[in-house]
Amino acid sequence: MLALRKKLNRKVPKDMSEKVSELIGRLLDRENELQPPAATFKGIHDYDEEWDDPGPEGIAAYEAFVDEYSAQVEEAARAAEGEDAVDLALARARLANYDVSLRLLDELRRNPIGVPATVVQTIFIMLVRDYAPLEERLGAMLARMQKVPAYCEKGKRAFEKPVAKFLESAAEMAAQGGPFLARVVPAAAEQAGSKYAADLAEAGERAAAALDDFITHVRGLPVREDFAAGREAFDRLLREYHLLDYDADSLLTFGRESLARVQGEIAALAEKVRPGATPAQLAEESKKDHPAADELLDFYREWMSRSRQFVIDKSICGLPQGEELEVIPTPEFERSVIPYGAYMPAAAYEPRQKGFFYVTPVEPDASPEEREQKLAGHNRAKVPIIALHEGYPGHHLQLCWANRVTNRIRREFHSNPLIEGWALYCEEMMREEGFYDDERVILGQKRAMLWRAARVVLDASLHTGGMTFDEAVAFLVDVVSLERVNAEAEVKRYIYTPTQPMSYLVGKREIMALRDDYFKRYPEASLRDFHDRLLAVGSLPVKLVRDAVLA
């Protein structure tokens, strides 16, 4: 960051901004050519009938892209200052992330979940987002689904020795996504009276069979157990992608210290709620107080509505015009890795800013024990926190504002510490502002903070400290009181998303430090002033957000 600030005083050629803009435009255009599904997710629909190439040739092309543009960005950065320096810092961070994923994590050769996840999630997005008339979207979906068998054949060639745990998640994704392709999409087309209905039914069956065949092929390969990212990859992601002043060791120390601090706060609050009761006893009691299975969605919708109105009434921050949020059941193909709920944002480039909040329901065929474990994760002390975290003023509001940023790379950049840190910051900030004052809900918020501290410990430990999958599950059960079935789903995600789990608490810490500095500089400002300034910048690394907010 010091190097970046030194550049701010240099004189720059008058045409530098144009050159930087052109370079970054070419970089992002090439990304879209190489990743058509990612372009669809952004709301860029020039490639809606195409897939990426998951085979060796596609991997080689992506590596060449990273090398080519890394050299160009480094050269441009040597003479850049001001806003150009910020944009090039983002480009450098983006390319560093790709380089680590391709070369150190070897992600496209050891994790087969990418093939079924890309197919199923992309088709799902095209179905639920109404960015074009349904008939037009169904036509593009048909073109894509007809190419799934060839896509899977290419994907087979990338793998020699996949990670066993990643293969388990890939198999679950394919098993749950197949029926979506074969039945749900054709049913939607038939219900709409689409001319593509019959062809989609045939293409869906073939696509589902291709995913199954892909999994069968990968299951026949020798597997490896080493899911860990490794210290070099982990530290590079922290330093070069997230622009954080941590390495694995200092991050682990922060996580352990935070865990101990929050455990002390929970113990003190538990004694206040009911003298003599342990935090574990109160946690178990809270878990038993939950809505019925058939009331879950409406319960979440009620709290989403309450949190939105509170943001308006208390002037917490502005609401972007036209934003919408719909609460829906988690798609079946996502339920193995989303135990509770998750947010799917509106596309960056689509006029309609409609996000979706997934609620993972209880499966009808679940055993009574599994049913109760699932419902325990949706208890009444927890849902208000989830609603504000995912919806208002959390992820939904922040990402809708980020989609309003006019600068292209800033609109498309997604820094997890900023995004997750903001949502976690909101949990505490909304309590400070009076959104909830029930001590049991506050205790639930503290337990949620404990969970995020545990994620920091597990992130570093799983990827650099030799912690096993089973040890991580036991840690969540014993320390955070998560239900085992939900703890397993959590760890399945942690092992293939290094540095994502730490983002919540680390990001919150950075935002709180920024808020303190902001009010020292602008003591007469309101809380809304700070929030509106932060939200206007976009989802950038907090180090870069800091300069914009304090300017």
RODO-2510 file (C-alpha; in nm, 4 decimals, decimal comma):
residues 551
     n   res          X          Y          Z
     1     m     0,0000     0,0000     0,0000
     2     l     0,2894     0,2353     0,0690
     3     a     0,4216     0,1805    -0,2812
     4     l     0,0785     0,2628    -0,4211
     5     r     0,0576     0,5855    -0,2240
     6     k     0,4008     0,6992    -0,3383
     7     k     0,2836     0,6794    -0,6966
     8     l     0,0017     0,9230    -0,6339
     9     n     0,2302     1,2273    -0,6621
    10     r     0,3964     1,1347    -0,9913
    11     k     0,3145     1,3215    -1,3080
    12     v     0,1372     1,0951    -1,5552
    13     p     0,1040     1,1256    -1,9339
    14     k    -0,2296     1,2796    -2,0280
    15     d    -0,3322     0,9725    -2,2231
    16     m    -0,2556     0,7256    -1,9431
    17     s    -0,6164     0,6899    -1,8250
    18     e    -0,7285     0,6051    -2,1744
    19     k    -0,4507     0,3495    -2,2088
    20     v    -0,5319     0,1896    -1,8744
    21     s    -0,9005     0,1783    -1,9544
    22     e    -0,8305     0,0149    -2,2888
    23     l    -0,5957    -0,2422    -2,1318
    24     i    -0,8409    -0,3371    -1,8609
    25     g    -1,1245    -0,3528    -2,1126
    26     r    -0,9270    -0,6004    -2,3223
    27     l    -0,8429    -0,8048    -2,0133
    28     l    -1,2055    -0,8321    -1,9053
    29     d    -1,3264    -0,9021    -2,2590
    30     r    -1,0778    -1,1877    -2,2860
    31     e    -1,2007    -1,3221    -1,9509
    32     n    -1,5535    -1,3359    -2,0878
    33     e    -1,4384    -1,5175    -2,4006
    34     l    -1,2604    -1,7774    -2,1880
    35     q    -1,5413    -1,8013    -1,9284
    36     p    -1,8829    -1,7707    -2,0962
    37     p    -2,0675    -1,9010    -1,7856
    38     a    -1,9023    -1,6310    -1,5728
    39     a    -2,0097    -1,3709    -1,8288
    40     t    -2,3683    -1,4928    -1,7946
    41     f    -2,3446    -1,4598    -1,4171
    42     k    -2,2250    -1,0984    -1,4558
    43     g    -2,5191    -1,0190    -1,6833
    44     i    -2,3166    -1,0140    -2,0063
    45     h    -2,5153    -1,2267    -2,2508
    46     d    -2,2997    -1,2291    -2,5638
    47     y    -2,1912    -1,5872    -2,4943
    48     d    -2,5089    -1,7424    -2,3526
    49     e    -2,4983    -2,0423    -2,5866
    50     e    -2,1371    -2,1341    -2,5070
    51     w    -1,9324    -2,3059    -2,2365
    52     d    -1,5722    -2,2651    -2,1329
    53     d    -1,3174    -2,5358    -2,2173
    54     p    -1,2487    -2,7406    -1,8998
    55     g    -0,9963    -2,9650    -2,0749
    56     p    -0,6167    -2,9389    -2,1041
    57     e    -0,6363    -2,6998    -2,4009
    58     g    -0,8660    -2,4659    -2,2123
    59     i    -0,6441    -2,4717    -1,9047
    60     a    -0,3400    -2,3915    -2,1205
    61     a    -0,5269    -2,1027    -2,2837
    62     y    -0,6150    -1,9600    -1,9432
    63     e    -0,2567    -1,9865    -1,8228
    64     a    -0,1411    -1,8041    -2,1366
    65     f    -0,4010    -1,5316    -2,0734
    66     v    -0,2736    -1,4816    -1,7178
    67     d     0,0882    -1,4582    -1,8322
    68     e     0,0115    -1,2182    -2,1173
    69     y    -0,1940    -0,9734    -1,9153
    70     s     0,0181    -0,9949    -1,5999
    71     a     0,3120    -0,8629    -1,8030
    72     q     0,1038    -0,5839    -1,9553
    73     v    -0,0478    -0,4790    -1,6225
    74     e     0,2928    -0,4717    -1,4505
    75     e     0,4348    -0,2536    -1,7272
    76     a     0,1415    -0,0111    -1,7110
    77     a     0,1535     0,0012    -1,3293
    78     r     0,5101     0,1358    -1,3305
    79     a     0,3898     0,4707    -1,4696
    80     a     0,0414     0,4847    -1,3143
    81     e    -0,0906     0,7041    -1,0379
    82     g    -0,4202     0,8009    -0,8765
    83     e    -0,7272     0,6200    -1,0043
    84     d    -0,5230     0,4374    -1,2680
    85     a    -0,3018     0,2920    -0,9956
    86     v    -0,6099     0,1659    -0,8122
    87     d    -0,7542     0,0045    -1,1239
    88     l    -0,4255    -0,1628    -1,2072
    89     a    -0,3901    -0,2841    -0,8487
    90     l    -0,7274    -0,4555    -0,8924
    91     a    -0,6194    -0,6069    -1,2236
    92     r    -0,2987    -0,7327    -1,0614
    93     a    -0,4938    -0,8850    -0,7720
    94     r    -0,7377    -1,0519    -1,0082
    95     l    -0,4593    -1,2067    -1,2161
    96     a    -0,2734    -1,3201    -0,9034
    97     n    -0,5846    -1,5059    -0,7913
    98     y    -0,6073    -1,6838    -1,1256
    99     d    -0,2372    -1,7674    -1,1193
   100     v    -0,2587    -1,9235    -0,7730
   101     s    -0,5693    -2,1193    -0,8674
   102     l    -0,4203    -2,2492    -1,1922
   103     r    -0,0623    -2,3201    -1,0920
   104     l    -0,0398    -2,3657    -0,7152
   105     l    -0,3827    -2,5048    -0,6316
   106     d    -0,4053    -2,6854    -0,9668
   107     e    -0,7780    -2,6294    -0,9191
   108     l    -0,8903    -2,7316    -1,2667
   109     r    -0,7045    -3,0636    -1,2498
   110     r    -0,7751    -3,1785    -0,8942
   111     n    -1,1283    -3,0571    -0,8206
   112     p    -1,3981    -3,2086    -1,0464
   113     i    -1,6844    -3,0127    -0,8889
   114     g    -1,6247    -2,7363    -1,1435
   115     v    -1,7788    -2,9337    -1,4301
   116     p    -2,1201    -3,0207    -1,2774
   117     a    -2,1353    -2,6950    -1,0776
   118     t    -2,0750    -2,4812    -1,3872
   119     v    -2,3403    -2,6653    -1,5893
   120     v    -2,6131    -2,6728    -1,3273
   121     q    -2,5597    -2,3287    -1,1733
   122     t    -2,5414    -2,1567    -1,5129
   123     i    -2,8640    -2,3121    -1,6384
   124     f    -3,0323    -2,2301    -1,3067
   125     i    -2,9285    -1,8634    -1,3335
   126     m    -3,0639    -1,8435    -1,6883
   127     l    -3,3952    -1,9865    -1,5708
   128     v    -3,4560    -1,7687    -1,2640
   129     r    -3,3175    -1,4339    -1,3798
   130     d    -3,5599    -1,2661    -1,6159
   131     y    -3,3042    -1,0562    -1,8064
   132     a    -3,4780    -1,1441    -2,1357
   133     p    -3,8112    -1,2978    -2,2398
   134     l    -3,8382    -1,6580    -2,1183
   135     e    -3,8612    -1,7986    -2,4703
   136     e    -3,5345    -1,6302    -2,5633
   137     r    -3,3649    -1,7644    -2,2508
   138     l    -3,4998    -2,1148    -2,3119
   139     g    -3,3538    -2,1095    -2,6613
   140     a    -3,0103    -2,0210    -2,5242
   141     m    -3,0463    -2,2843    -2,2515
   142     l    -3,1264    -2,5455    -2,5149
   143     a    -2,8165    -2,4544    -2,7166
   144     r    -2,6045    -2,4834    -2,4035
   145     m    -2,7606    -2,8053    -2,2779
   146     q    -2,7075    -2,9728    -2,6141
   147     k    -2,3347    -2,9041    -2,5699
   148     v    -2,3099    -3,0512    -2,2181
   149     p    -2,2021    -3,4015    -2,3336
   150     a    -1,9100    -3,2521    -2,5292
   151     y    -1,8285    -3,0247    -2,2349
   152     c    -1,8112    -3,3218    -1,9977
   153     e    -1,5930    -3,5173    -2,2400
   154     k    -1,3447    -3,2307    -2,2459
   155     g    -1,3590    -3,2100    -1,8673
   156     k    -1,2705    -3,5780    -1,8271
   157     r    -0,9346    -3,5186    -1,9907
   158     a    -0,8224    -3,2699    -1,7265
   159     f    -0,8164    -3,5182    -1,4395
   160     e    -0,5636    -3,7821    -1,3472
   161     k    -0,5771    -3,7959    -0,9668
   162     p    -0,8596    -3,5852    -0,8164
   163     v    -0,8951    -3,5115    -0,4461
   164     a    -1,1272    -3,7668    -0,2851
   165     k    -1,3307    -3,5154    -0,0824
   166     f    -1,3725    -3,2899    -0,3844
   167     l    -1,4986    -3,5870    -0,5819
   168     e    -1,7623    -3,6531    -0,3154
   169     s    -1,8941    -3,2972    -0,3503
   170     a    -1,8855    -3,3215    -0,7306
   171     a    -2,0868    -3,6439    -0,7201
   172     e    -2,3472    -3,4844    -0,4926
   173     m    -2,3719    -3,1829    -0,7222
   174     a    -2,4199    -3,4033    -1,0293
   175     a    -2,6727    -3,6302    -0,8561
   176     q    -2,8819    -3,3372    -0,7361
   177     g    -2,8357    -3,1292    -1,0507
   178     g    -2,9250    -3,4023    -1,2977
   179     p    -3,2975    -3,4048    -1,2119
   180     f    -3,3019    -3,0247    -1,2374
   181     l    -3,1727    -3,0435    -1,5953
   182     a    -3,3837    -3,3420    -1,6945
   183     r    -3,7148    -3,2482    -1,5307
   184     v    -3,7341    -2,8959    -1,3842
   185     v    -3,6129    -2,7028    -1,6899
   186     p    -3,8316    -2,8969    -1,9388
   187     a    -4,1310    -2,8626    -1,7047
   188     a    -4,0839    -2,4853    -1,6922
   189     a    -4,0669    -2,4775    -2,0726
   190     e    -4,3773    -2,6919    -2,1084
   191     q    -4,5702    -2,4817    -1,8590
   192     a    -4,4788    -2,1710    -2,0597
   193     g    -4,5939    -2,3355    -2,3831
   194     s    -4,2461    -2,3011    -2,5285
   195     k    -4,1612    -2,4367    -2,8715
   196     y    -3,8400    -2,5650    -2,7126
   197     a    -4,0126    -2,7872    -2,4532
   198     a    -3,9658    -3,1224    -2,6295
   199     d    -3,6080    -3,0480    -2,7327
   200     l    -3,5237    -2,9320    -2,3803
   201     a    -3,6604    -3,2563    -2,2382
   202     e    -3,4329    -3,4573    -2,4664
   203     a    -3,1326    -3,2298    -2,4098
   204     g    -3,1908    -3,2323    -2,0342
   205     e    -3,1891    -3,6126    -2,0206
   206     r    -2,8665    -3,6233    -2,2205
   207     a    -2,7068    -3,3524    -2,0081
   208     a    -2,7964    -3,5339    -1,6855
   209     a    -2,6593    -3,8590    -1,8278
   210     a    -2,3399    -3,6784    -1,9328
   211     l    -2,2855    -3,5473    -1,5795
   212     d    -2,3406    -3,8962    -1,4414
   213     d    -2,0965    -4,0379    -1,6961
   214     f    -1,8425    -3,7704    -1,6030
   215     i    -1,8646    -3,8661    -1,2359
   216     t    -1,8401    -4,2378    -1,3206
   217     h    -1,5246    -4,1666    -1,5210
   218     v    -1,3609    -3,9583    -1,2474
   219     r    -1,4542    -4,2163    -0,9833
   220     g    -1,2580    -4,4708    -1,1825
   221     l    -0,9374    -4,2685    -1,1449
   222     p    -0,6918    -4,2999    -0,8566
   223     v    -0,7595    -4,0329    -0,5928
   224     r    -0,5544    -3,8343    -0,3465
   225     e    -0,6397    -3,7083     0,0005
   226     d    -0,4390    -3,3813     0,0019
   227     f    -0,7078    -3,1130    -0,0178
   228     a    -0,4929    -2,8452     0,1541
   229     a    -0,3951    -2,5400    -0,0486
   230     g    -0,0500    -2,5249     0,1091
   231     r     0,1298    -2,2349     0,2714
   232     e     0,2657    -2,0729    -0,0455
   233     a    -0,0750    -2,0558    -0,2151
   234     f    -0,2537    -1,9497     0,1037
   235     d    -0,0101    -1,6685     0,1806
   236     r    -0,0106    -1,5437    -0,1788
   237     l    -0,3903    -1,5217    -0,1762
   238     l    -0,3845    -1,3224     0,1475
   239     r    -0,1121    -1,0876     0,0279
   240     e    -0,1657    -1,0523    -0,3471
   241     y    -0,5375    -1,1119    -0,3965
   242     h    -0,6933    -0,9799    -0,0764
   243     l    -0,4169    -0,7198    -0,0154
   244     l    -0,4094    -0,8106     0,3542
   245     d    -0,1155    -0,7773     0,5931
   246     y    -0,1490    -1,1360     0,7159
   247     d     0,0186    -1,4672     0,6538
   248     a    -0,1120    -1,8061     0,7650
   249     d     0,0609    -1,7850     1,1053
   250     s    -0,0568    -1,4358     1,1988
   251     l    -0,4044    -1,5192     1,0714
   252     l    -0,4186    -1,8289     1,2903
   253     t    -0,3071    -1,6247     1,5914
   254     f    -0,5815    -1,3679     1,5228
   255     g    -0,8389    -1,6455     1,4903
   256     r    -0,7428    -1,8125     1,8174
   257     e    -0,7370    -1,4833     2,0072
   258     s    -1,0771    -1,3892     1,8655
   259     l    -1,2172    -1,7296     1,9542
   260     a    -1,1064    -1,6960     2,3165
   261     r    -1,2391    -1,3396     2,3426
   262     v    -1,5826    -1,4265     2,2027
   263     q    -1,6057    -1,7360     2,4228
   264     g    -1,5555    -1,5084     2,7237
   265     e    -1,8238    -1,2673     2,6042
   266     i    -2,0663    -1,5548     2,5519
   267     a    -1,9993    -1,6947     2,9000
   268     a    -2,0639    -1,3555     3,0595
   269     l    -2,3842    -1,3032     2,8612
   270     a    -2,5075    -1,6553     2,9379
   271     e    -2,4671    -1,5862     3,3089
   272     k    -2,6713    -1,2688     3,2620
   273     v    -2,9473    -1,4476     3,0696
   274     r    -2,9820    -1,7192     3,3322
   275     p    -2,7399    -1,7417     3,6216
   276     g    -2,5842    -2,0839     3,6472
   277     a    -2,6629    -2,1839     3,2902
   278     t    -2,3763    -2,2702     3,0599
   279     p    -2,3551    -2,1274     2,7063
   280     a    -2,3945    -2,4806     2,5691
   281     q    -2,7173    -2,5325     2,7650
   282     l    -2,8662    -2,2080     2,6384
   283     a    -2,7556    -2,2865     2,2839
   284     e    -2,9316    -2,6226     2,2937
   285     e    -3,2460    -2,4616     2,4336
   286     s    -3,2460    -2,2009     2,1561
   287     k    -3,2134    -2,4693     1,8914
   288     k    -3,5373    -2,6277     2,0057
   289     d    -3,7285    -2,3029     1,9505
   290     h    -3,7729    -2,2973     1,5732
   291     p    -4,0495    -2,2626     1,3154
   292     a    -4,2111    -2,5720     1,1709
   293     a    -4,0615    -2,7053     0,8488
   294     d    -4,3485    -2,5692     0,6373
   295     e    -4,3166    -2,2225     0,7977
   296     l    -3,9466    -2,1647     0,7284
   297     l    -3,9731    -1,9548     0,4132
   298     d    -4,2436    -1,7271     0,5507
   299     f    -4,0479    -1,6810     0,8736
   300     y    -3,7429    -1,5644     0,6793
   301     r    -3,9558    -1,3398     0,4578
   302     e    -4,1011    -1,1705     0,7641
   303     w    -3,7570    -1,0918     0,9068
   304     m    -3,6260    -0,9752     0,5710
   305     s    -3,9146    -0,7293     0,5554
   306     r    -3,8510    -0,6112     0,9111
   307     s    -3,4813    -0,5508     0,8533
   308     r    -3,5460    -0,3576     0,5322
   309     q    -3,7951    -0,1284     0,7014
   310     f    -3,5584    -0,0728     0,9939
   311     v    -3,2840     0,0396     0,7547
   312     i    -3,5255     0,2935     0,6069
   313     d    -3,6688     0,4145     0,9385
   314     k    -3,3305     0,4557     1,1081
   315     s    -3,1554     0,5949     0,7992
   316     i    -2,8831     0,3309     0,8235
   317     c    -2,7912     0,3783     0,4577
   318     g    -2,9550     0,4538     0,1265
   319     l    -3,1385     0,1878    -0,0733
   320     p    -3,0505     0,1655    -0,4423
   321     q    -3,3493     0,2322    -0,6626
   322     g    -3,5180    -0,0783    -0,8007
   323     e    -3,3514    -0,3368    -0,5757
   324     e    -3,5535    -0,6539    -0,5087
   325     l    -3,4975    -0,9587    -0,2917
   326     e    -3,6874    -1,2877    -0,3165
   327     v    -3,6663    -1,5676    -0,0590
   328     i    -3,6743    -1,9108    -0,2240
   329     p    -3,5824    -2,2705    -0,1341
   330     t    -3,2169    -2,3579    -0,1920
   331     p    -3,1872    -2,5399    -0,5266
   332     e    -3,1528    -2,9128    -0,4661
   333     f    -2,8120    -2,9286    -0,6323
   334     e    -2,6707    -2,6774    -0,3800
   335     r    -2,8050    -2,8286    -0,0581
   336     s    -2,5077    -3,0519     0,0163
   337     v    -2,2830    -2,7456     0,0658
   338     i    -2,5418    -2,4892     0,1885
   339     p    -2,6715    -2,6216     0,5208
   340     y    -2,8720    -2,3127     0,6185
   341     g    -2,9009    -2,0432     0,3556
   342     a    -2,7108    -1,8313     0,1055
   343     y    -2,7504    -1,5243    -0,1094
   344     m    -2,7318    -1,5140    -0,4897
   345     p    -2,6790    -1,1541    -0,6015
   346     a    -2,8298    -0,9656    -0,8891
   347     a    -2,6130    -0,9599    -1,2001
   348     a    -2,3702    -0,6697    -1,2263
   349     y    -2,4855    -0,5628    -1,5732
   350     e    -2,8570    -0,6388    -1,5678
   351     p    -3,0985    -0,3475    -1,5215
   352     r    -3,3201    -0,5433    -1,2851
   353     q    -3,1408    -0,5708    -0,9520
   354     k    -3,3144    -0,8754    -0,8085
   355     g    -3,1289    -1,0974    -0,5648
   356     f    -3,2337    -1,4331    -0,4257
   357     f    -3,1949    -1,5611    -0,0722
   358     y    -3,1845    -1,9390    -0,0488
   359     v    -3,3311    -2,1161     0,2532
   360     t    -3,2303    -2,4815     0,2749
   361     p    -3,5465    -2,6735     0,3635
   362     v    -3,5831    -2,9989     0,5496
   363     e    -3,5968    -3,2903     0,3083
   364     p    -3,9283    -3,4809     0,3237
   365     d    -3,7507    -3,8146     0,3612
   366     a    -3,5175    -3,6957     0,6390
   367     s    -3,5129    -3,9041     0,9530
   368     p    -3,6639    -3,7446     1,2667
   369     e    -3,3134    -3,6871     1,4023
   370     e    -3,1893    -3,5231     1,0808
   371     r    -3,5097    -3,3209     1,0597
   372     e    -3,4590    -3,1778     1,4056
   373     q    -3,0913    -3,1049     1,3373
   374     k    -3,1801    -2,9109     1,0234
   375     l    -3,4552    -2,7109     1,1927
   376     a    -3,2239    -2,6345     1,4849
   377     g    -3,0102    -2,4360     1,2421
   378     h    -3,3118    -2,2119     1,1669
   379     n    -3,4003    -2,1289     1,5269
   380     r    -3,5782    -1,8062     1,6202
   381     a    -3,2725    -1,6558     1,7886
   382     k    -3,0697    -1,7019     1,4708
   383     v    -3,3011    -1,6053     1,1839
   384     p    -3,3060    -1,2265     1,2557
   385     i    -2,9267    -1,2254     1,2312
   386     i    -2,9279    -1,4246     0,9077
   387     a    -3,1906    -1,1939     0,7570
   388     l    -2,9915    -0,8749     0,8138
   389     h    -2,6635    -1,0450     0,7171
   390     e    -2,7904    -1,1755     0,3844
   391     g    -3,0454    -0,9077     0,3032
   392     y    -3,0723    -0,5622     0,4614
   393     p    -2,8337    -0,3944     0,5104
   394     g    -2,6023    -0,6913     0,4420
   395     h    -2,5087    -0,8709     0,1217
   396     h    -2,8067    -0,7762    -0,0896
   397     l    -2,7842    -0,4038    -0,0251
   398     q    -2,4048    -0,3886    -0,0496
   399     l    -2,3874    -0,5839    -0,3747
   400     c    -2,6721    -0,3903    -0,5361
   401     w    -2,4804    -0,0709    -0,4641
   402     a    -2,1594    -0,2272    -0,6005
   403     n    -2,3480    -0,3023    -0,9234
   404     r    -2,4046     0,0721    -0,9642
   405     v    -2,0321     0,1511    -0,9854
   406     t    -1,9567     0,2800    -1,3349
   407     n    -1,5876     0,1799    -1,3451
   408     r    -1,5850    -0,1625    -1,5089
   409     i    -1,3183    -0,3475    -1,3102
   410     r    -1,4484    -0,2020    -0,9831
   411     r    -1,7982    -0,3200    -1,0668
   412     e    -1,6741    -0,6709    -1,1454
   413     f    -1,4274    -0,7122    -0,8583
   414     h    -1,5582    -0,9095    -0,5621
   415     s    -1,3424    -0,8922    -0,2506
   416     n    -1,4634    -1,1481     0,0002
   417     p    -1,3227    -0,9653     0,3055
   418     l    -1,5196    -0,6544     0,2052
   419     i    -1,8375    -0,8419     0,1151
   420     e    -1,8409    -1,0841     0,4075
   421     g    -1,6857    -0,8333     0,6437
   422     w    -1,9612    -0,5820     0,5686
   423     a    -2,2358    -0,8363     0,6376
   424     l    -2,0747    -0,9436     0,9652
   425     y    -2,0197    -0,5806     1,0628
   426     c    -2,3915    -0,5246     1,0027
   427     e    -2,4824    -0,7946     1,2547
   428     e    -2,3254    -0,5953     1,5368
   429     m    -2,4058    -0,2498     1,4001
   430     m    -2,7776    -0,3318     1,3770
   431     r    -2,7767    -0,4402     1,7400
   432     e    -2,6100    -0,1094     1,8332
   433     e    -2,8839     0,0736     1,6433
   434     g    -3,1622    -0,1184     1,8222
   435     f    -3,2835    -0,3678     1,5609
   436     y    -3,2829    -0,6413     1,8229
   437     d    -3,2417    -0,6289     2,2005
   438     d    -3,3614    -0,9714     2,3134
   439     e    -3,0703    -1,1175     2,5101
   440     r    -3,1234    -1,4585     2,3527
   441     v    -3,0946    -1,3089     2,0060
   442     i    -2,7830    -1,1194     2,1195
   443     l    -2,6484    -1,4492     2,2480
   444     g    -2,7242    -1,5958     1,9047
   445     q    -2,5333    -1,3088     1,7438
   446     k    -2,2366    -1,3769     1,9697
   447     r    -2,2479    -1,7450     1,8795
   448     a    -2,2502    -1,6453     1,5133
   449     m    -1,9381    -1,4373     1,5828
   450     l    -1,7823    -1,7406     1,7516
   451     w    -1,8560    -1,9420     1,4379
   452     r    -1,6765    -1,6811     1,2236
   453     a    -1,3759    -1,6871     1,4573
   454     a    -1,3731    -2,0650     1,4255
   455     r    -1,3716    -2,0248     1,0476
   456     v    -1,0504    -1,8227     1,0691
   457     v    -0,8853    -2,0963     1,2746
   458     l    -1,0114    -2,3705     1,0455
   459     d    -0,9194    -2,1871     0,7250
   460     a    -0,5536    -2,1578     0,8216
   461     s    -0,5425    -2,4973     0,9946
   462     l    -0,7008    -2,6982     0,7129
   463     h    -0,4872    -2,5428     0,4412
   464     t    -0,1526    -2,4920     0,6145
   465     g    -0,1614    -2,6721     0,9494
   466     g    -0,2428    -3,0289     0,8632
   467     m    -0,5897    -3,0392     1,0218
   468     t    -0,8010    -3,3240     0,8829
   469     f    -1,1569    -3,3038     0,7572
   470     d    -1,2900    -3,5010     1,0550
   471     e    -1,0971    -3,2870     1,3034
   472     a    -1,2502    -2,9739     1,1513
   473     v    -1,6021    -3,1192     1,1769
   474     a    -1,5417    -3,2118     1,5412
   475     f    -1,4102    -2,8602     1,6071
   476     l    -1,7314    -2,7027     1,4781
   477     v    -1,9460    -2,9461     1,6771
   478     d    -1,7508    -2,9124     2,0029
   479     v    -1,6527    -2,5438     1,9978
   480     v    -1,9370    -2,3800     1,8031
   481     s    -2,2136    -2,6309     1,8879
   482     l    -2,3006    -2,6834     1,5211
   483     e    -2,5096    -2,9875     1,4389
   484     r    -2,2883    -3,2582     1,2888
   485     v    -2,4761    -3,2773     0,9583
   486     n    -2,4395    -2,9011     0,9126
   487     a    -2,0758    -2,9011     1,0289
   488     e    -1,9912    -3,1560     0,7613
   489     a    -2,1539    -2,9415     0,4920
   490     e    -1,9576    -2,6398     0,6155
   491     v    -1,6202    -2,8142     0,6052
   492     k    -1,6928    -2,9533     0,2575
   493     r    -1,6965    -2,5923     0,1408
   494     y    -1,3979    -2,4749     0,3452
   495     i    -1,1607    -2,7305     0,1957
   496     y    -1,1981    -2,6042    -0,1612
   497     t    -1,2320    -2,2311    -0,0887
   498     p    -0,9032    -2,1333     0,0835
   499     t    -0,9090    -1,7815     0,2377
   500     q    -1,2868    -1,7472     0,1931
   501     p    -1,3798    -1,8681     0,5463
   502     m    -1,1457    -1,6156     0,7111
   503     s    -1,3055    -1,3287     0,5183
   504     y    -1,5906    -1,2606     0,7595
   505     l    -1,4057    -1,1735     1,0775
   506     v    -1,0970    -1,0286     0,9098
   507     g    -1,3140    -0,8075     0,6888
   508     k    -1,5211    -0,6905     0,9839
   509     r    -1,2053    -0,5983     1,1732
   510     e    -1,0808    -0,3914     0,8781
   511     i    -1,4164    -0,2142     0,8380
   512     m    -1,4371    -0,1319     1,2096
   513     a    -1,0864     0,0172     1,1949
   514     l    -1,1875     0,2204     0,8902
   515     r    -1,5010     0,3447     1,0678
   516     d    -1,2953     0,4572     1,3682
   517     d    -1,0571     0,6489     1,1429
   518     y    -1,3431     0,8003     0,9448
   519     f    -1,5086     0,9533     1,2523
   520     k    -1,1748     1,0789     1,3813
   521     r    -1,1347     1,2665     1,0539
   522     y    -1,5022     1,3644     1,0172
   523     p    -1,6427     1,3867     1,3739
   524     e    -1,9593     1,5646     1,2623
   525     a    -2,0528     1,2975     1,0067
   526     s    -2,3447     1,0602     1,0579
   527     l    -2,3342     0,6817     1,0519
   528     r    -2,5241     0,6947     0,7227
   529     d    -2,2524     0,9213     0,5787
   530     f    -1,9931     0,6538     0,6506
   531     h    -2,2078     0,3707     0,5189
   532     d    -2,3030     0,5513     0,1998
   533     r    -1,9403     0,6392     0,1278
   534     l    -1,8276     0,2816     0,1814
   535     l    -2,1080     0,1276    -0,0245
   536     a    -2,0447     0,3642    -0,3157
   537     v    -1,6906     0,2337    -0,3705
   538     g    -1,7790    -0,1238    -0,4628
   539     s    -1,6572    -0,4624    -0,3439
   540     l    -1,2881    -0,3789    -0,3436
   541     p    -1,0128    -0,4889    -0,1032
   542     v    -1,0546    -0,2844     0,2127
   543     k    -0,7108    -0,1253     0,1717
   544     l    -0,8275     0,0375    -0,1507
   545     v    -1,1696     0,1232    -0,0076
   546     r    -0,9976     0,3019     0,2799
   547     d    -0,8397     0,5697     0,0591
   548     a    -1,1686     0,6417    -0,1166
   549     v    -1,3714     0,6641     0,2053
   550     l    -1,1227     0,8849     0,3869
   551     a    -1,0599     1,1164     0,0915
***
